[in-house]
Amino acid sequence: MYPTRARLVILDADGTTIDAFEAIERTFARHGMAIGDLERFQKRRHLFKYLGGLKEFPANLRRQLGKQRRRQLLNTLTEVYRAEARLFPGIPELIATLVAAADVRVGLVTRNITHEPAETLRQLFARHGVDVGALDFLVTVPLGETKTAYFRALRARFGINPARAFVCGDEHRDYLAAVASGMHPFIVSYGFEDHERLTRKFEVPEEVIARTPAELAARLCHALDLVHAEQPRGEQPVASLPATTP
């Protein structure tokens, strides 16, 4: 039915692998705007995330009314991503583990809004020792579009059984797109939406949510029967242990 037994891992960029909040906070600060703290940031709708929260919104809006001002903000965001933005701790090691697995197809599907996002991500990941050219794919999704069609296209491209496909994201929309694609969702609560918002507002099952990058890496590697680079020796996945003789 499927031409391969390979597994597929789709990683989100902003909020899942990249500390997007820190990058956005720096960008806003350089234009004299405050975005508020992470806890409040995670509870806002997307409009308020990029214009600041309800408390900061009026001042921010006044500063962004003109196209020129918005262009300057986007230029700064792109510069910050390329030169300063960080991957979350352990993410470079996790990606290295996934890339090294011969039967895993891994890459990024992102709605990153910087200029030439593929080049932006190439520079950002390179600063952390990750060559995006070693990934199997890097797909940018236009704002306003869901990721579902892109997930399905990747699954078809590699001939992957949906039961052997995994999606890692930080928003309820990533969860919905994964489920709609027949894939396993791995959602994190340290990105654009917090644990309470994910579980109570959008009813994302707590069982699929990781609260830290380390927990995401551990869960994903356990599901794939991989030994993560930061996993302590002697804690190999059960499936990799030799069978006992009756």
C-alpha positions in Angstrom: 0.0 0.0 0.0 2.9 2.3 0.8 6.2 2.2 -1.0 8.4 2.7 2.1 8.5 2.1 5.8 10.2 5.4 6.4 8.9 7.8 9.0 8.1 11.5 8.5 8.8 14.3 11.0 7.5 17.8 10.3 8.8 20.6 12.5 7.3 24.0 13.0 9.8 26.9 13.2 8.5 29.9 15.2 7.7 28.9 18.8 8.6 25.2 18.4 12.2 25.2 17.3 12.9 29.0 17.4 12.5 31.3 20.4 10.2 33.6 18.4 9.0 35.6 21.4 12.5 36.8 22.2 13.1 37.8 18.6 9.8 39.7 18.3 10.4 41.4 21.7 13.8 42.6 20.5 12.3 43.9 17.3 9.5 45.8 19.0 11.9 47.3 21.5 14.1 48.7 18.8 11.1 50.6 17.5 10.1 51.9 20.9 7.3 49.4 21.5 6.6 47.0 24.3 5.2 43.6 23.7 4.6 42.5 27.3 5.7 39.3 28.9 5.6 35.8 27.5 2.6 34.7 29.7 0.4 37.5 28.3 1.8 37.1 24.8 0.7 33.5 24.7 -2.9 34.3 25.5 -3.4 36.8 22.7 -4.9 36.4 19.2 -2.4 36.7 16.4 -3.2 40.3 15.7 -2.4 41.3 19.3 0.7 39.1 19.3 2.4 41.2 16.6 1.0 44.6 17.6 1.5 44.0 21.4 -1.2 43.1 23.9 -4.3 45.0 24.8 -2.3 47.1 27.2 0.3 48.1 24.6 -2.0 48.0 21.6 -2.9 51.8 21.3 0.6 53.1 21.3 1.9 50.3 19.0 -0.9 50.9 16.5 -0.2 54.6 16.3 3.4 53.7 15.5 2.5 51.3 12.7 -0.3 53.1 10.8 1.9 53.8 7.8 3.2 51.3 5.3 6.7 52.7 5.8 6.6 52.0 9.5 5.4 48.5 9.0 8.1 47.9 6.4 10.7 49.1 8.9 9.4 46.8 11.5 9.6 43.8 9.2 13.1 44.8 8.1 14.2 44.8 11.7 12.5 41.5 12.4 14.3 39.9 9.5 17.7 41.3 10.7 17.1 40.1 14.3 16.1 36.6 13.1 19.2 36.3 10.8 21.7 37.7 13.2 20.4 37.2 16.8 17.4 34.8 17.1 18.0 31.6 18.9 16.9 28.0 18.6 15.6 26.6 21.8 18.1 24.5 23.9 18.5 21.0 22.6 16.9 21.6 19.3 20.1 21.5 17.2 20.9 18.1 18.8 17.4 16.9 18.2 17.6 17.8 14.5 21.0 16.2 14.2 19.5 13.0 15.6 16.6 13.1 13.2 18.8 13.8 10.2 21.2 11.0 11.1 18.3 8.4 11.2 18.3 6.8 7.7 14.6 6.0 7.7 13.4 9.4 8.9 12.4 12.2 6.5 12.6 15.4 8.4 12.1 19.1 7.6 10.4 22.4 8.4 6.9 23.7 7.5 6.6 27.3 8.6 4.6 30.5 8.4 7.6 32.7 9.2 6.9 36.3 8.1 10.4 37.6 7.6 11.7 38.6 4.2 12.8 35.6 2.2 12.0 33.2 5.1 13.9 30.3 3.6 17.1 32.4 3.6 16.3 33.8 7.0 16.0 30.3 8.5 19.1 29.1 6.7 21.2 31.8 8.4 19.5 31.4 11.8 20.0 27.6 11.8 23.5 27.9 10.5 24.5 30.0 13.5 23.5 27.0 15.6 25.5 24.5 13.5 22.4 23.2 11.6 22.6 23.0 7.8 19.0 23.3 6.5 20.3 21.8 3.3 20.6 18.5 5.1 16.9 18.5 5.8 14.6 16.7 3.4 12.4 19.8 2.9 11.8 23.4 4.0 8.3 24.6 3.1 7.0 28.2 3.7 3.2 28.6 4.1 1.6 31.9 3.2 -0.3 33.7 6.0 -3.9 32.9 6.0 -3.5 29.3 4.6 -3.7 26.2 6.8 -0.9 23.7 6.9 -3.1 20.7 6.2 -2.6 20.6 2.4 1.1 21.0 2.8 1.3 18.2 5.3 -0.7 15.9 3.0 1.5 16.9 0.0 4.7 16.0 1.9 3.3 12.7 3.1 2.4 11.9 -0.6 5.7 13.1 -1.9 7.6 10.6 0.3 5.0 7.8 0.2 4.6 7.8 4.0 2.0 5.9 5.9 0.1 8.6 7.9 0.4 6.3 11.0 4.2 6.8 10.6 4.1 10.6 10.3 4.6 13.1 13.1 3.9 16.9 13.3 5.6 19.1 15.9 4.0 22.5 16.5 3.1 25.1 19.1 -0.5 26.2 18.3 -3.9 24.5 18.2 -4.0 25.0 14.5 -0.9 22.8 14.2 -2.8 20.2 16.2 -5.8 20.4 13.9 -3.8 20.3 10.7 -1.9 17.2 12.0 -5.2 15.4 12.9 -6.8 16.4 9.6 -3.8 14.9 7.8 -4.0 11.7 9.7 -0.7 12.3 11.4 0.4 12.1 15.1 0.5 15.6 16.7 3.3 16.6 19.1 2.3 20.0 20.5 4.4 22.3 22.8 3.2 24.8 25.3 6.3 27.0 25.5 5.7 28.8 22.2 2.8 31.0 21.0 0.1 29.3 23.0 0.4 28.2 26.7 -0.8 25.0 28.2 -4.0 26.4 29.6 -5.0 28.0 26.3 -4.3 24.8 24.4 -6.2 22.5 26.7 -9.1 24.6 28.0 -9.9 26.8 25.1 -9.1 24.4 22.2 -9.3 21.0 24.0 -5.9 19.8 22.8 -5.3 16.6 24.7 -2.8 17.1 27.5 -1.2 13.8 26.6 0.3 15.2 23.4 1.6 18.5 24.9 5.3 19.0 25.9 6.0 21.8 28.3 9.7 22.1 27.4 12.0 21.5 24.4 13.7 18.7 26.3 10.3 17.0 26.8 9.5 17.4 23.1 12.8 15.8 22.2 12.3 12.9 24.6 8.8 12.2 23.5 9.6 12.3 19.8 12.7 10.2 20.1 10.9 7.7 22.2 8.1 7.4 19.5 10.7 6.9 16.8 12.9 4.5 18.8 15.8 6.9 18.6 18.5 7.7 21.1 18.6 11.4 21.4 22.1 13.0 21.5 21.4 14.4 25.0 19.7 11.3 26.3 21.7 9.7 29.2 23.4 6.4 28.3 21.6 3.3 29.5 18.2 4.9 28.8 17.8 3.5 25.3 14.2 3.0 23.9 12.7 -0.3 24.9 12.3 -1.4 21.2 16.1 -1.3 20.8 16.8 -3.7 23.6 17.5 -7.3 22.8 14.6 -9.7 23.2 14.7 -12.0 26.3 14.8 -15.7 25.8 12.0 -17.7 27.5 
